[in-house]
Amino acid sequence: MNLHLSLVPVVSLLAGVLILVMPKLLNYIVAFYLIAIGLIGLIGLFGGHFHLHL
């Protein structure tokens, strides 16, 4: 049996739980979430290699 776990849903779930438990941290959680999703998107977009095409 293979288990494939994507990182984006795990980060989203963790952010949601932290917001429910500690609402005062909402700004920080949203900021870290957006940064994490952006980095995951960039790494996924370039296939793990950073290339800049101008």
Secondary structure as GFF3:
##gff-version 3
##sequence-region A 1 54
A	DSSP	alpha_helix	7	21	.	.	.	ID=ss1
A	DSSP	three_ten_helix	23	25	.	.	.	ID=ss2
A	DSSP	alpha_helix	26	45	.	.	.	ID=ss3
###
